[in-house]
Structures are given as structure tokens and as C-alpha cells.
Amino acid sequence: MEMRQIGHTGIEVSRLGLGCATFGREIDEATSFQIMDSALDQGITFFDTAEAYGGGQARRYRYNQLGVNDVREVGGEMHSSERILGRWIKSRGVKSRIVVQTKVSANGTESEVRDALDASLHRLQVDHIDFYLFHNYDPKIPLEDGLAAFEQGIRAGKIRFGGCSNFSVDQILSGLEINQRNGLPRLEVVQPIYNIVCREIEEALLPLCQKEEVGVVTYSPLGAGFLAGKYSPDEGSIPKGTRFDVIPGHVDIYFRERSFRIVEKLRDKSKQTGISMVKLAMGWVLQRSGISSVLIGARNEGHLQNALSAMEMNYPREWVKEINDWYSK
């Protein structure tokens, strides 16, 4: 497995990282353990989670946002992703062999972030977190407040480095300026969405991170399964138990005319080459420079093997150029 450094932190992570959002939500604990065992055996040492990932949170989300009170998850445990990852780390004794990244839901007040950090440490059953990220940006609370909690966590040995996920370029710049102005911890890693239909980071975010030596860890290379070609524009036909069924908010991101047009081109390319849509989409992301690690989700070991084989496949430059052109047409 190829290893790459995150920014200038000195921490190396596997080129592929395992996203643990599905744990306790779409897959049960036993399956989650099998996937983590297999991932580590095959050289994946980077594990990403968040306090917001859980079967219980998914149910609450649908009730609060959509008024739907039903059961679509394998379990209702709150924070199930962190808890399952923590139970696996403890049972396997592997903390020294892996890099753990988790996220607080947003840049809250100093006390909120400090309490969230301690809760994540407890659920993960570890004494420190390698990368601790703001999951989203809250414009109502000064970013300095959350960064002050990061500073306390770093001084106490609970955090090695801080970062952010889903921040805009202006929000990342704000964090970097705060570091220069008052010495609060720097945002050392950024986690944005990136795939062949979501490419907004190419214009400004990737160049900024390259210039400032901020590590980039992308997620959703397959668009939460959208690029596997399993969905049609009819929202009523979403397969039960899929990511779009459990978390309907994905529809707002992907159900667009251009996105479905790109999927059909990807389907045609798959037929032409004999290579699956999944491998073509994953391989394209892995060709992009400026990305330290690509997070993959898996609901079974087959999904994991597809990602690993995409990393090893020969991906001609002309394919990259062809797929690049789909976005602008």
C-alpha cells in the first residue's frame, strides 16, 4: 500500500483510507469488524469517523428534517461508528498501527468542542486522536472558540493535529489567518467531497491547500453509490437500504441533470472497456494529484476489494482527459 504524508504534519497515511460512516447504520458490528480486519491486513491504516455517524443519528435526522419516523438502519445506537471502531481497536490492540481521524459536528464554543472531544475519546477508547476535525462550519460562533479547544486538546496530548471538513475556501483561509494572527492551531488537513460529478474543489481549494501545505483527504469517490449506476432520476425508485434511502439528503447533492448524464457516459465507458463503473470512477479520483488519501466506504468486503483493485489498475491518461471533459459538456 502506498503511503502519503498529510501536509507537513509528518504523519503518513495509506493512500486509501477507510470511511466508517456505515458502521451501525447500514452494516452491523460483525460485518464492520470483518471489513476493518481485511482493510488493515491489506495495508489500509487510516480510519475516518465522526461523532455524527450512527444509526441513531440517521433516524433522528429523518424525523427532524423530514418528519419520517421509521427504521431503515441495522441498529439505533447513537454514535455507533465511533463506538464500533473503538470496540474494534480495543479488541484487536491496533491503535499503534493505525491513524484515527474523527470529527466534532461543528466549530462550537470552546466548552462544547472540549466536551465533544472527551466524548469521542471515550467512545473510541483511545487516549489521543491523530486528526480532529470540525465537521461543518457554524457561522454563528467565532472559529477562534473551537480552535482554542483544539489548542487545549493538543497541549493535553488528546489531539495531534486539527483540521476541517466541508469548509469553503474562505473558511479555510479564515482558519489559516487565525493561526498566523494569534498562534491558535493551524488547520492541517481538509476533508472535502470529490468525485467525477462533484469537482468544485479543483478551482480554488486544491490550489490553496497545495500552496499552504495543507493535507487533503477526500471522501465519497463513488458519490455514496451514485456512480455505481444504481439510481434513476425517479426519487420514488430509490432502493431500500441504500445510502440514499437511509440518508435522503444525498438526493439534493446528486440528483441533477448533469450528474445523471455523466453516469450514462460512465456506463458507456464501462461497456466499452469491460471495466466496472465503480473501478473507473474510483481510479479517476486516485489519478488526481494533491490528494493525500481517498476515503472509501464499504458495506461488504467486495466493496473494499473493488477499491483496492482500482488503485492497482492501469489508468491511461486519455481516459482521465475523456472523463474530465464530461464535466464541462
N, C-alpha and C positions, 0 to 999 in steps of 0.2 A: 504494500500500500504506500503510495506517495504521501509524504508529509510536507506540510507548508506552515510557515510561521505566520502568526496573527500580527499584522502590523509590525511594530518594533517592540512587542512585549517580550520576545524571547520564547514564547510558548508555541510549540509546534503541535499541529492537529492533523488528523488524517484528511486527505483530500475529500473524502466523503464523510459526512457526519450523520449520526442517526437522530432524526427528529422523533421525539417521544410523545407527541400530542395525542396519538391514537390510544395510548395505554389507559385501560379502564373506561374508554369511551367507545371505540369501535372494536377493540380486541381485549380479551380478558388477561388476567395476570399470567397465567401459564403460557399463553401464546407470546406475551410480551417478553417473558423470561427467555423463551426459545429464540426469539429474534435477537435479543441482546447478546445471548451466548454466541450465536452464529456470527453476529456482526463483529464482536471482539475477536473471535477465532480467526476472522478473515482480515484483521488489521484495522478495523474502524475503532478509533479511540476517543472520538469526540461525540458527546451525548448532550442533546439540547432539550430543555423542558421549560416549564413556566408555572407559576402559581395558578394561572388561569386555566390550565389544561386539566379537564376532569369530566367524567361522566355526569357528576352532579352539576357542574357549571354549565354543561351543554343543555341540560334540562331546564335549568334556571333561565338561561339565555332565551330559549324558545318561549318560555312562559312570560318573561318580562318584555321581550321585544315583539313577539308575535301573538301572545295570548293563547298559545297552544300548550296544553298540559297533558303530555303523553310520554311514553317511554320508547326511545329509539336506540338507547345506549346499552352496552353489555352490563353496565353497573351504574350505581348512583353515587359512588364515593366522591366526595369533594376533594379536589387537588389530587386526583388519582394518578396523574402522570408522575408528579414528583414522588408520591408515596411508593408507587410500584418501582420506579427507578431506585429509590432509596433502599427498599427491601432487597432488590437485586444486588446493589453494591455491597450491602452488608453480608448477604448470604454467600456471595462469591469472593468477598475480600479483595476487590479490584480497584479501590479508589486510587491507589498509587499508579495504576496502569492507564487511567483514563483522564480526560479533561471534561469537566462538567460545566455546562452553561445553563443558567436559569434566569427568569425574568420577573421583576415586580411589575404589576399591571400598568403603572404609570409613574411619572415623576411627581409623587405626592409630597406631603410635608416631611420634614426631617424625621419626626417621630413615626409617621406612617411607613416610610421606607425602612427605617431601622427595625420596626416590629415585623414587617414583611420579610426582611432578610432573616431574622431569627426563626421565623416560622418555616421558611424554606429550608434552612439548615436542619431544623428538627425533622421535617418530613423526609429530607434526603439522607438523614443520618450520617452527615459528614461534618467536619469541623471547619471547612472552608469551601468556598465556591470559586472556581477559577475565573469565570466571567459572569458578572452580574449585570443585567441589562434592564433599562426602562423598556417596557413592552410597547407602550404608546406614549404620546406627548399630551400632557394636560396643560393647556394654555392659561388656566386659572391659577396655577401655582408656580411661583418662580423656580426655574430649573436649579438655581443655587441651593434651594432647600433639599432637594433629592441628592444633589452632589455632595452636600455636607454630610448626609447619612452615608454615602459611599466612602467619604474620607474616613469617617469613624470606623466603618467596616474594614477598610484597608489597614488602618492603624492597629485594629484589634486582631488582624490576621484572619478575618472572616471572608474577605474578598481579596482576590489577587488583582483583578482589573475590572473596570466598569465599561459600560457601553450602552447602546440603544438599539431598538428595533422599531421599524416603521416610522422613523423620524424623516422629515423633509430635509432638504439641503440647508435651508435657512436655520432649522432647528439644530442640526449638527454643527453648523457654524457658530451658533449661539453657545453651544457647549464648549467648543474649542476656544472661543473668546473668553469665556468664564475662566477656563484653565489658565490662559495667558494673563488675565487680569488679576486674579486673586489666588491662583495656585490650587483651586479645588481639582479633584481628579479629572483626568482627561478621558474623553470618550475614545476608547482604544479599539473598539470593534463595533461595526454597524451591521445589522441584520435586516436586509430588505427582501421583498419578494422579487423573483426573477425567473422568467421562462420565455418561451418564444412568443407569447401573447402579452406578457407584462414586461416591457422593456424600458420603462421610464427612467431607470437608474443610469442608463447609458449616457444620457445627455449631460448631466452635471454631477450626480452623486459619485459615480465611479472615478471620474477625473479628480474630484475633490479628495476622495479617500487616498488615491494614489499620491497626490501632491503632499498631503498631510501625514502620510504613512499610517493611515487608519485601516485596520483589518476589515475585510468584507466577507461575511458569511451569508450566503443567500439561501432562501427557503422556497419551497413549492416549485421545484423544477418541472413537475408534471401538472401544475395547476390544480392541485388537490384531486387529481384523477381526470380532470377535464381533457387533458391531451392524450388520454388513452382512447378517446373517441366514444365513450360510453353514454354521453348525454346528447339529447336533441334540443332544439330551441323551445320545445313544449315543456314548460316547467312542471306540468302535471304528470310527466312521464319519468321523473327522476327516480332511479331505482332505490328501493328501500335499503337502509343500512349503509348507503354510500356516504361519503363526506358531505356532499351537497344536501343529503336528506337530514343528516344529524346536525349540520351547521348550515342552515339555509342562506346565511349571509354571503356564502360563496357565489350564489347566483348573481348578486349585484356586481361582482368583480368580473365574472367570465361570460355571462350570457349577453353577448354583444355580437352584432353582425360580423365585424372583422374577426373576432375570435373564432366563430364557427367557420368562417371562410378559411382561416389558417388551418383549422383542424382538418378540413376536407383536403387541403393541399398536402398536409402531413399524411393523411390516409392514402392519397395517391402515391406519394413518395415511398411509403411503406410497401405498397403493392409492387412498385417499380423495382425496389431494391431487395425485397424479401426480408427486410429488417423491420421489426415491430415499431409501431408508432412510439411506444414508450422509450425504446432504446434510442430512436432518432432524436426525440425531444430531450432526453437526458444527456445524450452525447453532445448535443449542440451547446448546452449550458457549460459542460465540462471543457469545451474548447475556449471559453471566454477567459481572457487574461484579467488580472486584477482582482481575482476572487480567491480567497484563501481556502474556503471549504464550501461544499454544497450539501445542504441538509436534505436527507431523503426520509420519507415516511414509509412505513411498511406495515401491512396488516397480515402478512404471511411471509415465509422465507423466500417464496418465489419473487415477491416484490424486491426483496433485498438482493437476490441473485441477478435480477434484471439490471439494477443499478450498478452492481459490480461489473457485469459484463459490458455495460455501456462505457464504463471507464476504460476498459481494456481494448475496445474495438478500434479499428482503423476508421478515422472520420475524415474523408477527403476535404480539402479546403473549398472545393467547388460546391460541396453540399452546404457548408457554412454560409457561403455567399448566397446560394439559392434561397436558403431559409431566411437569411437576413432580409432579402428582397420581399418576401411575403408580407412583412410588417408594413411596408410603405405603399403597397399596392391595394 
